[in-house]
């Protein structure tokens, strides 16, 4: 069984970050260790949430694991709570990267054309340092714009997306997958690029008329799990896109669905069946 480690925050209540990554990756038959960067009472869409920063725990956890000679088939990062964590996460990569494992970075920091309120204007430059050490990054369009300096657009063509992918690849990762891409009404998906071979690929699925917190975490976690199960990058991204849509569909079908996230649990049987 493959083993990955996910480095991101955990909300005690709320369907995002490690609260999503751990059950999804485990359901896919992959061991998921965690390095929580912060513990929140709820995710940040709630009011009056509490937050305990765990920056000072990242290096000691890494040192203990290194002493125990523990290794990982993949390292997967999501939301990082502060610029101060960037150096520790990059050091973690340096300690545990091998010629055979995979570093996947979801540079969670922005959406809908805006940086998240918790971050200041120089955070994207810090996140670019994390992306530089990755094998695969999976930003959305807003994050890609902030990482590259290219303009954020809501209307674009394929040439613009290819330009964005090439600019992201210049940060350092071999593979870049840009999420939330749409060239046709009613369709939404991902376009990706391998800068070594120069090949592009894409996958589009149904665009449901709803938006929920945490769907990016569902997508990234599923992609990492699928890669660990031996799927190609294209197949892993396709499965991630389809499962995310199924999670949204299950949520819309539940009249009592929670406002704070998707009912990803209800769609886990679909995910397991697809893996078969």
C-alpha positions as CSV (number, residue, x, y, z in Angstrom):
1,X,0.0,0.0,0.0
2,X,1.3,3.4,-0.9
3,X,1.8,6.0,1.8
4,X,1.4,9.8,1.3
5,X,1.7,12.7,3.8
6,X,-0.6,15.7,3.5
7,X,0.5,19.0,4.9
8,X,-2.3,21.5,5.5
9,X,-4.7,22.8,8.1
10,X,-7.5,20.8,9.8
11,X,-10.9,22.2,10.7
12,X,-12.6,20.4,13.6
13,X,-15.8,21.0,11.8
14,X,-16.0,21.8,8.1
15,X,-15.5,19.9,4.9
16,X,-12.2,21.1,3.6
17,X,-8.4,20.6,3.9
18,X,-7.4,17.6,6.0
19,X,-11.0,16.9,7.0
20,X,-11.5,16.0,3.3
21,X,-8.1,14.7,2.3
22,X,-7.8,12.1,5.0
23,X,-11.1,10.2,4.4
24,X,-10.9,10.5,0.6
25,X,-7.4,9.2,0.3
26,X,-8.0,6.5,2.8
27,X,-11.1,5.3,1.0
28,X,-9.0,5.0,-2.2
29,X,-6.8,2.4,-0.4
30,X,-3.8,4.7,0.2
31,X,-2.3,5.4,3.7
32,X,-2.5,9.1,4.5
33,X,-0.3,10.6,7.2
34,X,-0.8,14.2,8.1
35,X,1.1,17.3,9.2
36,X,-1.5,19.8,10.4
37,X,-0.3,23.3,9.9
38,X,-3.1,24.8,12.1
39,X,-6.1,23.5,14.0
40,X,-9.3,25.6,13.5
41,X,-12.6,25.1,15.3
42,X,-14.3,25.5,12.0
43,X,-13.2,26.6,8.6
44,X,-13.0,30.3,7.9
45,X,-16.5,30.7,6.3
46,X,-17.8,30.5,9.9
47,X,-17.7,33.5,12.1
48,X,-15.7,33.6,15.4
49,X,-13.7,30.5,14.6
50,X,-10.7,29.7,16.8
51,X,-7.3,28.9,15.3
52,X,-4.1,27.4,16.8
53,X,-1.1,27.9,14.6
54,X,1.2,24.8,14.5
55,X,4.1,26.2,12.5
56,X,6.5,25.3,15.4
57,X,5.5,21.6,15.0
58,X,6.4,21.1,11.4
59,X,10.1,20.8,11.8
60,X,10.0,18.6,15.0
61,X,7.5,16.2,13.2
62,X,9.9,16.0,10.2
63,X,12.9,15.4,12.4
64,X,11.1,12.6,14.3
65,X,10.0,10.9,11.1
66,X,13.5,11.2,9.6
67,X,15.0,9.6,12.7
68,X,12.5,6.7,12.3
69,X,13.5,6.3,8.7
70,X,9.9,6.9,7.5
71,X,9.4,7.6,3.8
72,X,6.5,8.6,1.6
73,X,5.4,7.8,-1.9
74,X,3.9,11.3,-2.2
75,X,3.9,14.6,-0.4
76,X,0.7,16.7,-0.9
77,X,0.3,20.2,0.4
78,X,-2.8,22.4,0.5
79,X,-3.7,25.4,2.5
80,X,-0.7,26.9,4.3
81,X,-1.6,29.2,7.2
82,X,1.2,31.8,6.8
83,X,4.3,32.9,5.0
84,X,6.3,31.6,8.0
85,X,5.3,28.1,7.1
86,X,6.8,28.3,3.6
87,X,10.4,27.7,4.7
88,X,9.5,24.7,6.9
89,X,7.4,23.1,4.2
90,X,10.2,23.6,1.6
91,X,12.7,22.1,4.2
92,X,10.3,19.1,4.6
93,X,10.4,18.6,0.8
94,X,14.2,18.6,0.9
95,X,14.2,16.0,3.7
96,X,11.8,13.6,2.2
97,X,12.0,14.0,-1.6
98,X,13.5,11.0,-3.4
99,X,14.0,10.1,-7.1
100,X,10.9,8.0,-6.9
101,X,8.3,9.9,-5.0
102,X,6.0,12.7,-6.0
103,X,5.4,16.2,-4.6
104,X,1.9,17.6,-5.4
105,X,1.1,21.2,-4.4
106,X,-2.3,22.7,-4.4
107,X,-1.4,26.4,-3.9
108,X,-4.6,27.3,-2.0
109,X,-4.7,31.0,-1.6
110,X,-7.3,32.6,-3.9
111,X,-10.5,32.3,-5.9
112,X,-12.8,34.3,-8.1
113,X,-10.1,36.9,-8.9
114,X,-9.2,37.7,-5.3
115,X,-6.6,36.6,-2.7
116,X,-8.1,35.1,0.4
117,X,-8.4,37.8,3.2
118,X,-5.9,35.9,5.5
119,X,-3.1,36.6,3.1
120,X,-1.3,39.8,2.1
121,X,-0.1,40.8,-1.3
122,X,3.3,39.2,-1.1
123,X,2.0,35.7,-0.2
124,X,1.8,34.5,-3.8
125,X,5.6,35.1,-4.2
126,X,6.2,32.9,-1.1
127,X,3.8,30.2,-2.5
128,X,5.8,30.3,-5.7
129,X,8.8,28.9,-3.8
130,X,6.7,25.9,-2.7
131,X,5.5,25.4,-6.3
132,X,9.1,25.5,-7.5
133,X,9.9,22.3,-5.6
134,X,6.8,20.4,-6.8
135,X,6.4,17.7,-9.5
136,X,2.8,18.7,-10.0
137,X,0.8,21.8,-9.1
138,X,-3.0,22.2,-9.4
139,X,-3.9,25.9,-9.2
140,X,-7.2,27.5,-10.2
141,X,-7.3,30.4,-12.6
142,X,-7.0,33.1,-9.8
143,X,-4.0,31.4,-8.2
144,X,-2.4,30.9,-11.6
145,X,-2.7,34.6,-12.3
146,X,-1.2,35.5,-8.9
147,X,1.7,33.1,-9.3
148,X,2.6,34.2,-12.8
149,X,1.6,37.8,-13.0
150,X,-0.5,37.2,-16.0
151,X,-3.9,38.9,-16.0
152,X,-6.9,37.2,-14.5
153,X,-9.7,36.7,-17.1
154,X,-13.2,35.3,-16.9
155,X,-13.4,35.2,-20.7
156,X,-10.5,33.5,-22.5
157,X,-9.5,31.1,-25.3
158,X,-7.3,28.0,-25.4
159,X,-4.2,30.1,-26.3
160,X,-4.6,32.0,-23.1
161,X,-4.8,28.8,-21.0
162,X,-1.7,27.4,-22.8
163,X,0.2,30.6,-22.1
164,X,-0.8,30.3,-18.4
165,X,0.3,26.7,-18.2
166,X,3.7,27.5,-19.8
167,X,4.2,30.4,-17.3
168,X,3.3,28.1,-14.4
169,X,5.8,25.5,-15.6
170,X,8.5,28.1,-15.6
171,X,8.2,28.2,-11.8
172,X,9.7,24.7,-11.7
173,X,7.2,21.8,-11.7
174,X,7.2,19.3,-14.6
175,X,3.4,19.0,-14.6
176,X,0.9,21.7,-14.3
177,X,-2.9,21.2,-14.1
178,X,-5.1,24.3,-14.3
179,X,-8.6,23.8,-12.8
180,X,-11.8,25.5,-13.4
181,X,-11.2,25.8,-17.1
182,X,-14.2,26.2,-19.5
183,X,-14.3,26.7,-23.2
184,X,-18.0,25.8,-23.6
185,X,-21.1,26.7,-21.7
186,X,-22.2,23.9,-19.4
187,X,-18.8,22.3,-19.4
188,X,-16.0,22.7,-16.8
189,X,-12.8,20.9,-16.3
190,X,-9.0,20.9,-16.3
191,X,-6.2,21.5,-18.8
192,X,-2.7,20.2,-18.1
193,X,0.8,20.4,-19.5
194,X,3.9,18.3,-19.3
195,X,6.8,20.7,-19.9
196,X,9.3,17.8,-20.5
197,X,7.4,16.3,-23.5
198,X,5.6,19.6,-24.4
199,X,2.2,17.7,-24.4
200,X,-1.1,19.2,-23.4
201,X,-4.2,17.5,-22.3
202,X,-7.7,18.4,-21.1
203,X,-10.8,16.9,-19.6
204,X,-14.2,18.5,-19.3
205,X,-17.3,17.3,-17.4
206,X,-20.7,18.7,-16.5
207,X,-20.8,22.2,-14.9
208,X,-23.4,22.1,-12.2
209,X,-24.9,25.5,-11.3
210,X,-23.7,25.5,-7.7
211,X,-20.5,26.4,-5.8
212,X,-19.5,24.9,-2.5
213,X,-16.6,25.3,-0.1
214,X,-13.9,22.6,-0.2
215,X,-14.4,21.3,-3.7
216,X,-10.9,22.2,-4.6
217,X,-9.7,20.0,-1.8
218,X,-11.9,17.2,-3.0
219,X,-10.4,17.5,-6.4
220,X,-6.7,17.6,-5.4
221,X,-7.1,14.8,-2.8
222,X,-8.7,12.5,-5.4
223,X,-6.1,13.3,-7.9
224,X,-3.3,12.4,-5.5
225,X,-5.0,9.2,-4.5
226,X,-5.5,8.2,-8.1
227,X,-1.9,8.8,-9.0
228,X,-0.9,6.6,-6.0
229,X,-3.2,3.9,-7.4
230,X,-1.2,3.9,-10.6
231,X,-3.5,6.1,-12.8
232,X,-1.9,8.3,-15.4
233,X,-2.0,12.0,-14.8
234,X,-4.8,12.4,-17.4
235,X,-6.9,9.6,-15.9
236,X,-6.3,10.9,-12.3
237,X,-7.4,14.4,-13.2
238,X,-10.5,13.0,-15.0
239,X,-11.5,10.9,-12.0
240,X,-10.9,13.9,-9.7
241,X,-13.2,16.1,-11.9
242,X,-15.9,13.4,-12.1
243,X,-15.9,12.7,-8.4
244,X,-16.1,16.4,-7.6
245,X,-19.2,16.7,-9.8
246,X,-20.7,13.7,-8.1
247,X,-20.1,15.3,-4.7
248,X,-21.8,18.4,-5.8
249,X,-24.7,16.4,-7.3
250,X,-25.1,14.5,-4.1
251,X,-25.2,17.7,-2.1
252,X,-27.8,19.3,-4.3
253,X,-30.0,16.2,-4.0
254,X,-30.0,16.5,-0.2
255,X,-32.5,19.1,0.9
256,X,-30.8,19.4,4.3
257,X,-27.3,19.6,3.0
258,X,-24.9,21.6,5.1
259,X,-24.1,25.0,3.8
260,X,-20.4,24.7,4.7
261,X,-19.3,22.0,2.3
262,X,-20.2,19.2,-0.1
263,X,-21.6,15.7,0.9
264,X,-18.5,14.0,-0.4
265,X,-19.2,11.1,2.0
266,X,-22.3,10.1,0.0
267,X,-20.3,9.9,-3.2
268,X,-17.5,7.7,-1.9
269,X,-19.1,4.5,-3.2
270,X,-19.0,6.1,-6.7
271,X,-15.3,6.8,-6.2
272,X,-14.5,3.3,-5.1
273,X,-16.4,1.8,-8.0
274,X,-14.5,4.0,-10.5
275,X,-11.2,2.8,-9.0
276,X,-12.2,-0.8,-9.8
